[in-house]
Amino acid sequence: MIELLRARGLEQVPHGFAGRRGGVSTGIHAGLNVGLGSADTREAVLRNRDLARDALLPGAALVTVHQVHSPDVVTVTAPIAETERPAADAMVTNRPGLVLGILTADCVPVLFADRAAGVVGAAHAGWKGAIGGVTDRTIDAMVALGADPARIACAIGPCIGRASYEVGDDFALRFEQEDADNARFFTPGRPGHCQFDIAAYVATRLANAGVGQIALLDEDTYSQPDRFYSYRRSCHAQESDYGRQISMIALPEA
């Protein structure tokens, strides 16, 4: 059975953070792998994408993008064919019945909604997109459709947790050079390394952008192999490939 995690603050719009439970994929991709870029069979991935969509809004149009770890945002006004997906890492829409889907496997999925304005968004925030401002640009794109940051509710879904996210000191320095206050998101680890709390960093970016409500699910993808795919865990296990999970949001039909 597909597991869809819900978030406080988004109760008024269809949304959900799916993990790997359910689905038809087998082997190292076992479960609800929705990654078209994975080495899984195309038939299984397409079936899983349909299953995920139907768990949220049966028969609706699922819209995804070709994610490239950028800060780029697409305003979606109609369904987008799988073969025509634009390169971007976030989407916004004010059109009911379109399911915006973001794929992750340790990176941070963020769902956005201003229900009063009838605008929703979804962003994929890996560390490059996060420091590059993908969430800020998503908010800007929502504002262009009539949203008010103070009314926007955001939810940060399953992603790699601080305890699982070891980075080098040079990585941390990159963030600290951007803003000295970013040092608080890194805690000391073994020599030359530290642990990065990327969810807290993204949440702070959202708060600094004036978002009215922010929820963190606090689910670590790395440490829960039965529930979530994890790129880093697959690398550490020396697996040949890894699956992706999907986070979705939509405006209900009138």
C-alpha positions as CSV (number, residue, x, y, z in Angstrom):
1,M,0.0,0.0,0.0
2,I,1.3,3.5,-0.9
3,E,2.3,5.6,2.1
4,L,1.5,9.3,1.6
5,L,2.7,11.6,4.5
6,R,0.7,14.7,5.1
7,A,1.8,18.0,6.6
8,R,0.4,20.5,9.0
9,G,-0.7,23.7,7.3
10,L,-1.5,22.0,3.9
11,E,-4.7,20.3,5.0
12,Q,-6.8,22.3,2.6
13,V,-5.1,21.2,-0.5
14,P,-4.4,17.7,-1.9
15,H,-0.8,16.9,-1.1
16,G,1.4,14.1,0.0
17,F,5.0,13.0,0.4
18,A,5.3,9.4,-1.0
19,G,8.1,7.0,0.1
20,R,9.0,3.7,-1.5
21,R,6.2,1.6,0.0
22,G,3.8,0.2,-2.6
23,G,4.6,0.2,-6.3
24,V,5.7,-2.4,-8.7
25,S,9.5,-2.1,-9.0
26,T,11.7,-4.9,-7.9
27,G,15.4,-5.5,-6.9
28,I,17.3,-2.5,-5.7
29,H,14.4,-0.2,-6.9
30,A,11.8,-2.3,-5.0
31,G,8.7,-0.3,-4.3
32,L,7.3,3.0,-5.7
33,N,10.3,4.1,-7.8
34,V,9.2,7.1,-10.0
35,G,12.6,8.0,-11.3
36,L,12.6,8.1,-15.1
37,G,16.4,8.7,-14.9
38,S,16.9,5.5,-13.0
39,A,18.0,2.1,-14.5
40,D,14.6,0.6,-13.5
41,T,12.3,-0.6,-16.3
42,R,10.4,2.2,-18.0
43,E,7.2,0.3,-17.7
44,A,7.5,0.0,-13.9
45,V,8.4,3.6,-13.4
46,L,5.4,4.8,-15.5
47,R,3.1,2.5,-13.6
48,N,4.5,3.8,-10.3
49,R,3.9,7.4,-11.3
50,D,0.3,6.6,-12.1
51,L,-0.1,4.8,-8.8
52,A,1.3,7.8,-6.9
53,R,-0.8,10.3,-8.8
54,D,-4.0,8.2,-8.2
55,A,-3.2,8.0,-4.5
56,L,-3.6,11.7,-4.5
57,L,-6.0,12.7,-7.3
58,P,-7.1,9.8,-9.4
59,G,-6.9,10.5,-13.1
60,A,-5.4,13.9,-12.8
61,A,-2.4,15.1,-14.9
62,L,0.9,14.6,-13.1
63,V,3.5,17.3,-14.0
64,T,7.2,16.9,-13.4
65,V,10.3,18.6,-14.6
66,H,13.8,17.5,-15.6
67,Q,15.6,18.3,-12.4
68,V,19.1,19.7,-12.8
69,H,19.9,21.1,-9.3
70,S,19.2,24.6,-10.4
71,P,17.2,27.5,-8.9
72,D,14.9,27.6,-11.9
73,V,11.1,27.6,-11.6
74,V,8.4,26.9,-14.2
75,T,4.9,28.3,-14.1
76,V,2.6,25.4,-15.2
77,T,-0.6,26.3,-17.0
78,A,-1.4,22.9,-18.6
79,P,-0.2,19.3,-18.6
80,I,3.4,18.8,-19.8
81,A,4.2,15.6,-21.8
82,E,6.9,13.5,-20.2
83,T,9.1,13.9,-23.3
84,E,8.8,17.7,-23.1
85,R,9.7,18.2,-19.5
86,P,11.7,21.5,-19.1
87,A,14.9,21.6,-17.2
88,A,14.0,23.2,-13.8
89,D,13.8,22.3,-10.1
90,A,10.5,23.9,-9.1
91,M,7.0,24.5,-10.4
92,V,4.0,26.7,-9.5
93,T,0.5,26.8,-10.7
94,N,-2.9,28.4,-10.2
95,R,-4.7,25.8,-12.3
96,P,-6.8,23.2,-10.5
97,G,-6.4,19.5,-11.2
98,L,-2.6,19.6,-12.1
99,V,-0.5,17.5,-9.8
100,L,3.0,19.0,-9.3
101,G,5.5,16.3,-8.5
102,I,9.0,16.7,-7.3
103,L,11.4,13.7,-7.2
104,T,14.0,13.2,-4.4
105,A,16.4,10.7,-3.0
106,D,18.0,12.6,-0.1
107,C,17.4,16.2,-1.4
108,V,14.8,18.4,0.2
109,P,11.3,18.3,-1.2
110,V,9.3,21.5,-0.4
111,L,5.6,21.9,-1.0
112,F,3.9,25.4,-0.9
113,A,0.3,26.6,-0.8
114,D,-1.5,29.9,-0.6
115,R,-5.1,28.5,-0.5
116,A,-6.7,31.9,-0.4
117,A,-5.0,32.9,-3.6
118,G,-5.4,29.5,-5.2
119,V,-1.7,29.0,-5.9
120,V,0.5,26.0,-5.1
121,G,4.2,25.1,-5.7
122,A,6.7,22.4,-5.3
123,A,10.5,22.6,-5.2
124,H,13.5,20.2,-5.3
125,A,16.2,21.7,-3.0
126,G,19.4,19.9,-3.2
127,W,22.3,21.8,-1.7
128,K,23.1,23.5,-4.9
129,G,19.5,24.6,-5.5
130,A,19.1,25.5,-1.9
131,I,22.0,27.9,-1.7
132,G,21.2,29.1,-5.2
133,G,17.7,30.3,-4.0
134,V,15.3,27.8,-5.5
135,T,12.8,28.3,-2.7
136,D,13.1,32.1,-2.9
137,R,12.4,31.9,-6.6
138,T,9.4,29.6,-6.1
139,I,7.9,32.1,-3.7
140,D,8.5,34.9,-6.2
141,A,6.8,32.9,-8.9
142,M,3.8,32.3,-6.6
143,V,3.6,36.0,-5.8
144,A,3.5,36.7,-9.5
145,L,0.3,34.6,-9.6
146,G,-1.3,36.5,-6.7
147,A,0.1,34.8,-3.6
148,D,1.2,36.6,-0.4
149,P,4.2,35.2,1.3
150,A,2.6,35.7,4.7
151,R,-0.3,33.4,3.6
152,I,2.0,30.7,2.2
153,A,2.2,27.5,4.1
154,C,5.3,25.3,3.4
155,A,6.1,21.7,4.3
156,I,9.6,20.2,4.1
157,G,9.3,16.5,3.4
158,P,11.6,13.5,3.9
159,C,15.2,14.2,3.2
160,I,18.7,13.3,4.5
161,G,19.0,14.1,8.2
162,R,21.8,15.9,10.0
163,A,23.1,12.7,11.6
164,S,23.4,11.0,8.1
165,Y,24.7,14.0,6.1
166,E,28.5,14.1,6.6
167,V,30.3,16.8,4.5
168,G,33.8,18.2,4.4
169,D,34.8,21.4,6.1
170,D,35.4,23.0,2.7
171,F,31.7,22.3,1.9
172,A,30.6,24.1,5.1
173,L,32.9,27.0,4.3
174,R,31.1,27.6,1.0
175,F,27.9,28.2,3.0
176,E,29.6,30.3,5.7
177,Q,31.1,32.5,3.0
178,E,27.6,33.1,1.7
179,D,26.4,34.1,5.2
180,A,28.4,33.7,8.4
181,D,25.2,32.7,10.3
182,N,25.1,29.5,8.2
183,A,27.7,28.0,10.5
184,R,24.8,27.0,12.8
185,F,23.6,24.4,10.4
186,F,26.9,22.5,10.7
187,T,28.0,20.5,13.7
188,P,31.5,19.1,14.2
189,G,32.2,15.5,13.1
190,R,35.3,13.5,12.6
191,P,38.4,15.4,11.7
192,G,37.9,17.5,8.6
193,H,34.2,16.8,8.5
194,C,30.9,18.0,9.9
195,Q,27.2,17.2,9.8
196,F,24.9,19.4,7.7
197,D,21.3,20.0,8.7
198,I,20.0,20.8,5.2
199,A,16.3,20.8,6.3
200,A,17.0,23.5,8.9
201,Y,18.9,25.5,6.3
202,V,16.0,25.3,3.8
203,A,13.5,26.2,6.6
204,T,15.5,29.3,7.5
205,R,15.5,30.4,3.9
206,L,11.8,30.1,3.8
207,A,11.4,32.0,7.1
208,N,13.7,34.8,5.8
209,A,11.5,35.0,2.7
210,G,8.5,35.8,4.9
211,V,6.6,32.5,4.6
212,G,3.8,32.4,7.1
213,Q,3.9,28.8,8.1
214,I,6.6,26.1,7.9
215,A,6.3,22.5,8.8
216,L,9.1,20.0,8.9
217,L,8.3,16.3,8.7
218,D,11.7,15.3,10.2
219,E,12.0,12.0,8.3
220,D,15.6,11.0,7.5
221,T,15.7,9.2,4.1
222,Y,19.1,7.6,4.7
223,S,18.3,5.8,7.9
224,Q,14.9,4.3,6.8
225,P,15.6,1.9,3.9
226,D,12.2,0.3,4.2
227,R,10.4,3.6,3.7
228,F,12.6,5.8,1.5
229,Y,15.1,5.8,-1.3
230,S,18.5,7.4,-0.6
231,Y,21.2,8.2,-3.0
232,R,23.9,8.4,-0.3
233,R,22.8,5.1,1.2
234,S,22.9,3.4,-2.2
235,C,26.4,4.8,-2.8
236,H,27.6,3.5,0.6
237,A,26.1,0.1,-0.1
238,Q,27.9,0.1,-3.5
239,E,24.6,-0.4,-5.3
240,S,24.6,0.2,-9.1
241,D,21.6,2.6,-9.0
242,Y,18.9,4.0,-6.7
243,G,15.2,4.9,-6.8
244,R,13.4,8.2,-6.4
245,Q,10.3,9.1,-4.4
246,I,7.8,11.7,-5.2
247,S,6.2,14.7,-3.3
248,M,3.0,16.1,-4.8
249,I,0.6,19.0,-4.4
250,A,-2.4,20.2,-6.4
251,L,-5.3,22.6,-6.3
252,P,-8.6,20.8,-6.0
253,E,-11.1,21.0,-8.8
254,A,-13.8,23.6,-8.2
